[in-house]
């Protein structure tokens, strides 16, 4: 089977979808009867990298500048134009059985235009009304365009139940499956017991949607407690978040790590007690899964993959959207009952062990086979 894969982000560019694509490709690399060509973006000159004799990554120069974790509208338009033309050239020289598009917009649109049987992986911002940044274009264009692209696909797959439900609000009659993200439980695992102050961690793009100001303000409300917050990641809110920390006088309690290499993340998770993600909207967070595999309790808003990853009172608690008090109350559950750290962390690890990238890749392969069989 030959698969043409489209994703405008791939490590080091991007976030969760980039990571998921890389992990799925690693699984496919072990299978002798599947070939994949991924067309993605580059930070520099265009190039082709052969991962294995059956896997090729085609990096396109889109004139990318700025944060590797944030794609501007210009970046998306540049990728769309270059990827379509490049994919057309690939199709003239090679036969593909199916196209796998990560993100309904723009990659699903490209897949539809290419004329191959295709599946669409919904990741978050590509679902209408997921991201406030796209509310106007969602209303005017993208909702209608999404319905069109989804209805012509062989399969539409969301990465969480919550994201599926949001997508169905725009297309009530659309059949949408769910294949959640996976996690590498060998790479991410619990470390030695952490001593000292309550160490709270968030690993995320520093963008408005992640709700990080509420977390910083919660630390201010708990300044009488021995608590430290670590923020790993970068984004267009970095300066504003730094200014908020200074304004609240929390320079000695909040640490910004900036962009962290993926190989450094396991040790960072292991050095903390709790993972917090107060997002206003989310798909299925890879960082939540990594934190779970590392044995951390989870505090997160009831969005995206929360239903799959948080068992309230067993491995963490759900937060109210935009509520500083809710984060404070969640952290107090562990400040007042520190024995819950080990109990809830153990349950997080147990849940993570039932998730794997092998299972994710196998599920997607089943979609490819179903779609090609129906053509």
Secondary structure, DSSP 8 states (H G I E B T S, - for coil): -EEEEE-S--TTS-SHHHHHHHHHHHHHTT-TT-EEEEEEEESSS-EEEEEETTEEEEEEE----S-TT---HHHHHHHHHHHHHHHHHHHHH---SEEEEESIIIIIHHHHHHTS-EEEEE-STTSTTS-GGGHHHIIIIIHHHHHHHHHTSSEEEESSHHHHHHHHHH-TT---EE------TTTS---S---SSEEEEEES--SGGG-HHHHHHHHHHTTTS-EEEEEE---TTHHHHHHHHHHTT-TTTEEEEES--HHHHHHHHHT-SEEEE--SS-S--HHHHHHHHTT-EEEEESSTTHHHH--BTTTEEEE-TT-HHHHHHHHHHHHS-THHHHHHHHHHHHHHTT--HHHHHHHHHHHHHHHHHH-
